[in-house]
Amino acid sequence: MELFDINQLALFMLVLARISAFFAVGPLFSMANIPGLVKVGLSFLVAIIVFPLVDPKPGIDITNGWYYIFALFRETLVGLAMGYIAGLVLNALVFAGSLIDIHIGYFMSIIFDPVSGSMAGIMSRFMHLLGLAVLLSFNGHHMIIAALVGSFDVVPVNVAQAGGATALFFIKAFAQMINTGVQIAAPLIAVMLVIDVTLGLLARTAPQINVFMLGFPIKIIFGMITLSVMVPALVRIIYSLCGVIERDILTLLKGMT
C-alpha cells in the first residue's frame, strides 16, 4: 500500500512538472506582473484536477533515481515546448508592433514593459495588450488550459519523444510567426512607404522645407489613422489566430508520440 502511494506521488509530480513548465512560458499565465505564488497555486490546482484523469501507464520506476529525474526533465521539456508554441501568436503581434514602431517613428521611444518584463516600443505594447484582451474576451485562456489538459491523452506521462520532425516543426512555427507579423503590419508599412515617397518628392521640389522634421508628425498622424481603421480587422485576425494555438499544440504533441 505504501509503495502504491509513493508511485501515485511520483506520477503527480510528473503531471505537475509539465503543467508548471507550461504556465512558466505560456501566454497569459507567464506575464511578469502575475505573482509567482499565484502561478504556483494555479499549477498545483490544475495538477490536482487533471491527476485523476491521467493514465498511469507506463509505470514510473521510482526505485531508479536517474530514471525518475530524466522523466521529470522530459515532462518539463514537454510543458516548455507547448508553452512556447502557444505563445507564438502573441509574439507575432509583438513583432508586428515592432515593425510598426520602426516605420512610424516610435522605435526611438522604447520604454520598459512591465507586462513582458523587457524593453518594448509603444506599438509593441499596444499590440500585445490588444492580443491579450481579445484572447481573454473569446475565452482563449479556457482553450489553452483545455489543450494543456488534453495533452495527457495525446502524449501520456513519460512517453514523449523528440526527433527531427519536432525540430522542423519548431522552425516552421517560428517562420510562420514572422510571416504573420509581417502580414499584420503590411498595411501600415505600405502607408508609411507612400508618405516617404511623397516627402522625398517634396524635398526635391521644395528644398527649403525641412522634410526630416515634417515627416515625424505626418507619419504619426497617418499611422494612428491607419491603425484606428485596422483595429476591427485586427480583432478578427487575432480571433482566427486563437484556433491556431490549439492546432499547433496538437500538431506538436502528435510529433512527440
Backbone torsions as a table, in degrees:
resi	resn	phi	psi	omega
1	MET	NA	-40.8	-179.6
2	GLU	-65.1	-41.6	178.8
3	LEU	-62.5	-37.7	178.4
4	PHE	-62.1	-42.5	179.2
5	ASP	-64.6	-39.9	179.1
6	ILE	-65.5	-39.7	177.6
7	ASN	-63.7	-40.2	177.8
8	GLN	-64.6	-40.2	176.9
9	LEU	-64.5	-39.7	178.8
10	ALA	-64.1	-41.7	177.9
11	LEU	-65.4	-39.7	179.1
12	PHE	-63.4	-38.5	179.3
13	MET	-66.0	-33.4	175.9
14	LEU	-67.7	-42.2	176.4
15	VAL	-62.2	-43.3	179.8
16	LEU	-64.4	-35.2	179.9
17	ALA	-63.8	-44.4	179.7
18	ARG	-65.8	-44.0	-177.1
19	ILE	-68.3	-42.7	-179.7
20	SER	-63.7	-41.7	179.1
21	ALA	-64.8	-37.2	178.7
22	PHE	-64.7	-46.7	-179.4
23	PHE	-68.0	-21.7	-178.8
24	ALA	-72.7	-29.9	-176.0
25	VAL	-125.2	-9.0	-177.2
26	GLY	-72.0	165.1	179.3
27	PRO	-66.7	156.0	178.8
28	LEU	70.8	-57.9	-171.2
29	PHE	-79.5	-15.0	-176.5
30	SER	-96.2	7.0	-177.5
31	MET	-62.3	142.1	-173.4
32	ALA	-66.9	-26.5	-177.3
33	ASN	-85.3	3.1	172.5
34	ILE	-87.6	123.8	-178.2
35	PRO	-57.3	143.5	-179.9
36	GLY	-61.2	-33.4	179.8
37	LEU	-64.8	-35.6	177.9
38	VAL	-66.0	-41.6	179.5
39	LYS	-64.1	-43.2	179.6
40	VAL	-64.8	-44.4	-179.9
41	GLY	-64.1	-39.6	178.7
42	LEU	-65.6	-42.4	178.3
43	SER	-61.5	-43.8	-179.2
44	PHE	-66.0	-39.6	-179.8
45	LEU	-65.8	-45.9	179.0
46	VAL	-64.2	-38.3	179.1
47	ALA	-63.6	-39.8	178.5
48	ILE	-64.0	-39.5	-179.5
49	ILE	-70.0	-39.0	-174.8
50	VAL	-79.6	-30.9	-171.5
51	PHE	-52.9	-44.5	179.5
52	PRO	-64.0	-18.1	-178.3
53	LEU	-92.9	-6.0	-175.7
54	VAL	-82.7	134.1	177.3
55	ASP	-74.5	121.0	-177.1
56	PRO	-74.1	-2.3	-179.3
57	LYS	-93.5	143.1	-6.5
58	PRO	-73.1	156.8	-177.0
59	GLY	-64.6	154.5	179.8
60	ILE	-98.8	123.9	-179.8
61	ASP	-86.8	91.8	-177.8
62	ILE	-78.4	-9.6	178.8
63	THR	-75.7	-19.6	177.7
64	ASN	-102.1	103.5	-174.9
65	GLY	-60.8	-44.2	-178.8
66	TRP	-66.9	-36.7	178.3
67	TYR	-63.0	-42.3	-178.7
68	TYR	-70.5	-37.9	176.6
69	ILE	-62.3	-41.3	177.0
70	PHE	-63.3	-38.4	177.9
71	ALA	-64.5	-41.2	176.2
72	LEU	-62.5	-42.7	179.0
73	PHE	-63.6	-40.0	179.4
74	ARG	-63.0	-46.8	-179.7
75	GLU	-66.0	-34.2	176.2
76	THR	-64.1	-42.2	178.6
77	LEU	-64.7	-38.1	177.6
78	VAL	-61.9	-45.6	178.5
79	GLY	-63.1	-41.7	178.5
80	LEU	-64.2	-41.2	179.6
81	ALA	-63.7	-43.5	179.0
82	MET	-64.5	-42.7	179.3
83	GLY	-64.6	-38.4	178.8
84	TYR	-64.8	-45.4	179.8
85	ILE	-64.5	-40.6	179.9
86	ALA	-65.7	-30.0	-178.2
87	GLY	-84.6	-4.5	-177.6
88	LEU	-66.4	-28.2	179.4
89	VAL	-64.0	-48.0	177.5
90	LEU	-67.1	-33.4	177.0
91	ASN	-65.4	-33.9	176.2
92	ALA	-63.5	-39.5	178.0
93	LEU	-67.3	-40.9	178.2
94	VAL	-63.9	-40.7	178.2
95	PHE	-64.3	-41.1	176.5
96	ALA	-62.0	-41.0	177.2
97	GLY	-63.5	-35.8	177.4
98	SER	-64.5	-41.9	177.1
99	LEU	-63.0	-40.8	178.6
100	ILE	-65.4	-40.3	177.6
101	ASP	-58.6	-42.3	-178.1
102	ILE	-64.0	-44.9	-173.5
103	HIS	-82.6	-25.1	-177.6
104	ILE	-90.1	-17.2	177.6
105	GLY	103.7	5.8	-179.8
106	TYR	-86.5	-7.3	-174.0
107	PHE	-66.1	-22.6	179.7
108	MET	-78.4	-7.6	-179.2
109	SER	-112.0	44.9	179.5
110	ILE	-66.9	132.6	-179.5
111	ILE	-129.3	168.4	179.4
112	PHE	-77.3	129.0	179.2
113	ASP	-100.2	109.5	-178.9
114	PRO	-68.6	-19.2	-179.8
115	VAL	-71.3	-48.9	-179.3
116	SER	-92.1	-13.0	-179.9
117	GLY	73.3	26.2	-178.5
118	SER	-144.7	175.4	176.9
119	MET	-79.2	134.8	-177.4
120	ALA	-149.9	152.8	176.8
121	GLY	-80.1	171.4	-177.1
122	ILE	-62.7	-46.6	-177.6
123	MET	-72.6	-29.6	175.4
124	SER	-62.9	-43.1	177.8
125	ARG	-65.8	-40.8	-179.8
126	PHE	-62.4	-45.3	-179.1
127	MET	-65.5	-38.1	179.1
128	HIS	-64.7	-46.4	179.9
129	LEU	-66.5	-36.7	176.8
130	LEU	-63.6	-42.5	177.8
131	GLY	-62.9	-41.5	177.7
132	LEU	-63.5	-42.6	-178.8
133	ALA	-63.4	-44.7	-179.8
134	VAL	-66.5	-40.6	-179.0
135	LEU	-62.3	-40.8	179.5
136	LEU	-72.7	-37.9	-177.4
137	SER	-67.2	-28.6	178.8
138	PHE	-101.8	22.9	177.7
139	ASN	57.4	37.7	178.0
140	GLY	-65.8	-30.0	178.4
141	HIS	-66.8	-33.5	175.3
142	HIS	-66.0	-40.0	-179.4
143	MET	-65.9	-38.8	-179.6
144	ILE	-66.1	-44.5	179.2
145	ILE	-65.5	-37.7	178.3
146	ALA	-64.2	-39.1	177.5
147	ALA	-65.8	-36.8	177.4
148	LEU	-64.7	-45.3	179.1
149	VAL	-64.2	-42.4	-179.9
150	GLY	-67.9	-17.1	-179.2
151	SER	-63.9	-26.1	-179.6
152	PHE	-74.2	-18.9	174.0
153	ASP	-81.7	-38.4	-179.0
154	VAL	-75.9	-47.3	179.4
155	VAL	-122.2	95.6	178.8
156	PRO	-59.7	167.0	-179.1
157	VAL	-62.7	132.7	171.9
158	ASN	69.8	28.3	175.8
159	VAL	-127.5	-1.1	-176.0
160	ALA	-66.0	140.8	177.1
161	GLN	-136.2	143.4	179.5
162	ALA	-122.0	138.5	179.6
163	GLY	-140.8	-159.6	-179.2
164	GLY	-64.2	-33.9	179.8
165	ALA	-65.2	-37.3	178.5
166	THR	-66.3	-43.4	178.0
167	ALA	-62.8	-40.5	178.2
168	LEU	-64.3	-36.9	178.3
169	PHE	-64.8	-40.0	177.4
170	PHE	-62.0	-41.3	179.4
171	ILE	-64.0	-44.5	179.2
172	LYS	-65.3	-39.7	179.3
173	ALA	-64.7	-40.6	178.3
174	PHE	-66.7	-41.6	177.4
175	ALA	-63.4	-38.5	178.0
176	GLN	-65.7	-34.7	177.1
177	MET	-63.5	-45.0	177.7
178	ILE	-62.4	-43.7	-179.4
179	ASN	-62.5	-42.4	179.3
180	THR	-64.6	-42.0	178.7
181	GLY	-61.9	-42.0	178.6
182	VAL	-65.0	-41.7	179.6
183	GLN	-64.7	-37.8	179.2
184	ILE	-66.2	-40.4	-177.4
185	ALA	-84.4	-8.7	-173.6
186	ALA	-58.6	-44.6	-179.6
187	PRO	-59.2	-43.4	-179.2
188	LEU	-71.1	-35.6	176.5
189	ILE	-62.9	-38.6	178.4
190	ALA	-63.8	-41.2	178.0
191	VAL	-63.6	-43.4	178.5
192	MET	-63.6	-35.0	177.9
193	LEU	-64.9	-42.4	177.4
194	VAL	-62.2	-40.7	179.2
195	ILE	-65.7	-40.5	178.5
196	ASP	-62.6	-43.2	178.5
197	VAL	-63.8	-42.5	179.6
198	THR	-63.1	-44.1	178.5
199	LEU	-66.0	-34.8	176.4
200	GLY	-63.8	-42.6	176.9
201	LEU	-65.6	-37.2	178.5
202	LEU	-65.7	-36.8	179.1
203	ALA	-66.5	-31.1	178.9
204	ARG	-77.2	-36.4	-177.5
205	THR	-83.7	-28.3	-179.8
206	ALA	-135.2	80.8	-175.9
207	PRO	-63.4	-22.3	-177.6
208	GLN	-72.2	-14.5	178.7
209	ILE	-82.3	132.0	177.3
210	ASN	-80.3	89.2	-175.8
211	VAL	-66.6	-32.4	-178.0
212	PHE	-62.4	-46.8	179.8
213	MET	-73.5	-31.8	179.2
214	LEU	-71.1	-28.0	-175.2
215	GLY	-69.1	-32.9	-177.6
216	PHE	-60.5	-56.4	-179.5
217	PRO	-66.1	-33.0	179.8
218	ILE	-65.8	-44.0	179.4
219	LYS	-64.3	-40.3	-179.7
220	ILE	-65.7	-44.1	-178.6
221	ILE	-63.1	-51.9	-178.4
222	PHE	-69.7	-29.7	176.7
223	GLY	-66.1	-43.0	178.4
224	MET	-66.2	-38.9	177.9
225	ILE	-63.6	-45.8	179.6
226	THR	-63.3	-41.5	-179.3
227	LEU	-66.1	-39.1	178.6
228	SER	-63.7	-33.1	176.4
229	VAL	-73.2	-30.8	-176.6
230	MET	-79.4	-21.6	-172.0
231	VAL	-55.5	-48.0	178.2
232	PRO	-58.0	-39.2	178.1
233	ALA	-69.2	-35.3	178.8
234	LEU	-63.5	-38.8	178.9
235	VAL	-61.1	-43.8	179.2
236	ARG	-66.2	-37.7	179.1
237	ILE	-64.4	-45.2	180.0
238	ILE	-63.8	-38.5	178.3
239	TYR	-62.5	-40.9	178.6
240	SER	-68.2	-30.3	179.1
241	LEU	-73.1	-19.4	178.4
242	CYS	-60.2	-38.1	177.5
243	GLY	-69.0	-24.4	179.1
244	VAL	-67.1	-33.3	-179.4
245	ILE	-59.5	-51.1	-178.9
246	GLU	-64.6	-38.9	-179.9
247	ARG	-65.8	-43.5	-178.5
248	ASP	-67.8	-38.7	177.9
249	ILE	-62.9	-42.6	179.7
250	LEU	-64.8	-40.2	178.2
251	THR	-64.0	-41.3	178.3
252	LEU	-61.9	-45.0	-177.3
253	LEU	-66.6	-38.7	178.7
254	LYS	-63.1	-32.4	177.4
255	GLY	-72.7	-13.8	-179.7
256	MET	-96.8	-5.1	-177.8
257	THR	-85.6	NA	NA
